[in-house]
Amino acid sequence: MFKNAAAIGADIGRFSLNLAVVNYAGEIIESLSFPIGQTQEKKHIIDKLSAGITEIRRQVAAKGINPICVGLSAKGFIDHQVGVVLGPDQGIKGWINVPVARIINSDTGLPVFVGNDANLMTIAEHRFGAARNFNNIIFVALRTGIGGGIIINGKLYRGVNNAGGEIGQMIINYDNGISDKGIRGSFEHLASASALVRRYSELAGITQRKKINVPGCKEIFELSYKKDRFAVKAVRENAELVGIGLANLITIFAPEIIVIGGGMAEAADSYIKLVKKSAFKNSLENCRSEVRIERALLGSKAALIGAAFYSLSRLAGKSVW
């Protein structure tokens, strides 16, 4: 493979576009981030992406570095073989069935490879992070929603139509409400950052009229450390629900390691301990006997590192991903 080469990793976030030039060892050489702005429309996003690639190439050229390909991290379902973002639109007008690899290749002249963001985070943690040297891995991204990725015998599991690994949509309480995706009682609906905010609001009696005062997920964790009774209860309930989701994954897959990433994984050790306790007590002994549950190591850079490494792997003709 191209051991001395570098690639551009790009991640389309909800409100910002992040780019990095990353070498084969997973080291970030240069990074760039800027807001997408209020215009959530396909042409605007693609124009910003092309401009960002041009700018970061200019910056690293001064260091004598010439990236040889681009890896793009995007939310939703992806046809990774041809580099098409299938959807859903993620709030971006026209962001369905977008041949983004072909478009960016035409704009930049570089080979472009596209992957689902959670899958690319999984690849990064497997290659360079908490799951390094493990072959059977589940990555769970706890954030506004819940995403994930599965590696079985060292190879990313994609499923039919590249649709596998939608961990957040497993049902953990069928009696609960219907999510925005139309699924009743899903893991995402009950245990995500959005769910934690919703539950805290219920406990604290914050009404729709007063919703402007609702703290975010990070603030709720901070309140729990200060022993705010509503925050403490909401966080404990959330940890129990996250653990139940992980217990299902443990019993089904019996992985070597589950890596927890996303913003919620940055909570205090006390939260992670509660999650582990719930996961282990709700799973079968033989399935959980060897599994480890660890915090992700790469944080917000995982999608960028994973995207860049993935593109280098694809350019070299590797099929492991």
N, C-alpha and C positions, 0 to 999 in steps of 0.2 A: 504494500500500500504506500501512499504518498507520505512517508513519515516526516518529511521536512516541509510539508505543504501547510497552507492555511486556507481556511474557508470563512465565508461570512455567514453568521447565524442571524436570523431576523425573526422577531416575535411580534405578532400583531396583538396588542393588548386591547382592553376595552376603551381606554382613553389615550394610549400612547403607543408609539412604535419604538421598539428597542432593537439595536443592532450591535453585533460584536464581531471582531475578527479573532478567530480561535485557531490555534495550531492543533496538530494531530494528537498532542499530549493533553488536550483539553484546557490549555492555558489561554486566557483572554489577553490578547495583545493590545487591543483598542476597543473601546465601546462608545456608543452614541445612543442617545435617547431624546425624543422630542414628542410633544403632544400631537395627537392627530387633529384635535380641534373639534368643533361642534358638527362639522360636515361629515356625517357617517354615510358616505356614498362610495360605491365601488371605484369610480375613476379617481376620486380624491385619495383613497387609500393606496391605490396602485401608484399614483403619481408621487405620493409621499415616500413610498417604499423604494421606488426607482431613484428618487433624489437622495434618499438616505444611503443607498448602496454606493452611489456615485461619490458622496461626501466621505464615507468611511474608507473607500478605496484611495481617495486623494490623501487622506490623513496617514494611512499606513504606507503609502508609496514613499513618503519622506523617510521612512525607516527601512526602505529597501524591500518591502513585502508586497507581493502581488497575489491576492487571494485567487484561487483557481475555480471556485464554485460557490453556490449559495444554497443554504438550507433554510427553508421557511417554515416557521411554526404557526399554525392557525387552529382555531377552535372548530369543533364540529366534525362532520364526516368528510374524509379525504380519500380520493382515488390516488393513492401514493404512486402507483405505477406510471401514471401520466401527468401527475401534478395538478389535479383539478380539485378545487374546493367545492364539495357537493352541497353543503349547507348543514344546518339551517343558517339563516342570514346573519345571526348574531347582532341584529339591530343595524346592520349596514345595508343600505338600499342597493339591490342588485347583486348581493353577495351570495348567489346560488349558481352552481355549475360554472364557476369561474376558472378558466384555464390559466391560472396565475403563473405556473411555471413557464408556459410558452410566452406569455406577455412579458414577464421580467427578463427572460432570456433574450427576447427581441430588443428590449430596452438597454440591456447591459452587456450582451454578448457572452455572458457566463452561463454554464450549465446550472439549472435550478431544480431542486428537489423539495417536495412539500410533504409535511407530516402533521398529524394531529399533535397539538401541544402537549397533552398528557403523555402520549406515547414517546415523544421526544424527551420529555423530562425523565421518563422511565429509562430510556437508553442512556441518558447522561448519568443518572444515579448508578446504573449497572456498570458502566464503563469507568467512571471516575469518582463516584460518590459512596454512599452508605452501603450499596449493594454490590460493590466491587468484589470479585472472586466468588460470587454466588451464581447459581444457574437457574434456580426456580424462585422467582421474585414477583411480588405484587407491589405496585406503587399506587398510593392513594393520595390524590391532591385534594386537600381540605381547604376550600376557599368559598367564594360566593356560591358556587355550585360545587359538586364533587365529581372529579374526573379520575382517571386511573389508567394503568397499563399493566399488562401481564407478560412475564417472560417465562417460558417453559423450556427446560433443557437448553438454556442459553439463547433461545430464539423468541423474538417478540410474537405473541399470539395476536393475530388480526381478526380471525373469524371470517365468515362469509360476508362478501361485499365490504371488507375492511371495517366491519361494524362491531367487532368484538371489543371487550374491555370496558363497556359502559357501566362501570361499577356503581356509579351514583344512582342508577335507575333500578337497582334491585329493591324489592319490596320488603320492608321490615315491620310494617304495621298496616295491614290492609284496612283497618277501621279508621285510619287517619285521613286527612284531607287530600284532595287531588292537586298535584303540582302543576306548574305552568306547562309541563310537557304532557299533561293528561294522564299521569300515572298516580295511582292511589297509594299513599303510604310509603313513598320511595325513600331510600337512604339519603339522597340529596335533599328531599323536602323536609326531612326530620333532623338531619345532623350537620348540615352545612353551616357556613358563617351566616347566611341569610336566615336560616332556621334559628340559630342562637339569638340573633337580634330580635326575631319575631317572638320567641319565647320570653326573652327578658322583658319585652314591651308588655306582654300579657301579664306577667307576674307583677310588674311595676305599675300596672294600670294606666299605661300611656295610651291614650286614645288616638284615633286618626286625626282628630282636630289638633292634637299636640305633637303630632309625629315629627315635627321639625326638631324636637328635643331628644329624639331617640339616639343614644350613643351607638357607635359602630362596634363591630366585633372586637377589635383590639381594645377599645375603651371598656367594653364589658369585662374582658379578661383583667384589665387593670383594676376595675372596680371590685372584682372578686378577690384580688390579692389584698385589697383594703377591707375585706370582710363585709362588703355591701350584701345584705341578705338575699336580695333578688338576683344579683349577679352570681353569687355563690351557688344558689339553687339552679339557675339556668346553666351554668358551666358544668356542674355535676351531672345534671340530666343529659347535657350534650355529650359529655365524655362517656356516659353509659350507652348512649345511642350509637356513637362512633364505634365503641367497642363491640356492640352487637353486629354492626356491619362487618367489622373485621373478623368476628367469630364465624360468620357465614363463609367468608373467604378462606379462613383457616380450615374449616371442616370440608369445604369443597375441594380446595387445591392442595392442602398440606404443604405450603411453601416453606422454603428455608428462611426467608425473611420478608417482612412487610415493611416497606419504607413509607413514612408519612411525610408528605410535603405540603406545599401551599402555605398561605399566611397563618392558618391555625396551628401549623406545626411549630411555629415560633413561640407558642405559649410556654409558660413555665413548666419545669419538670413535673410539678404536682399534677398538672393536667394530663401529661403523657402517662404518668403512673396510673391515673384513674382509667384512662383508655385501655391500657394493657390489662388491668385487673378485670375489666368488663369483658374484654376479648377472650381472655383465658378461661374465665369462669363459665362462659357461654359456648365453648367449643369442646369437641371431643378430645379426650386425653391423648389418644394415639396420634391425632392430627396435630395437636399443639405441642407435643413433647419436644420437638426440635426447632420450632419456629422462633425467630427473633422479631421483635417490633422495634424499629429504630427511627429516629428523626432523620429527615433528609439532610445532606451535608451541603448541597450546592445552592439552596435557597432560590432567590429570584433569577439567578443566572442559569438554572438548569435547562430551561427551554432553549436558550441561546447556544449553550454548549452542546446540547443534544442535537440541535438542528445542524450546527456546523459539522459535528462528527458524522452524523447521518449522511450529509451530503458528500463528504469525503469517502465514506464507505460505499455509497451508491456509485460514485464516479469510478471507484476502483472495481466495480462489478460485484461487490459483496452482496449476498442475499440474506445474510443472517437477520437483518432487520426487516 
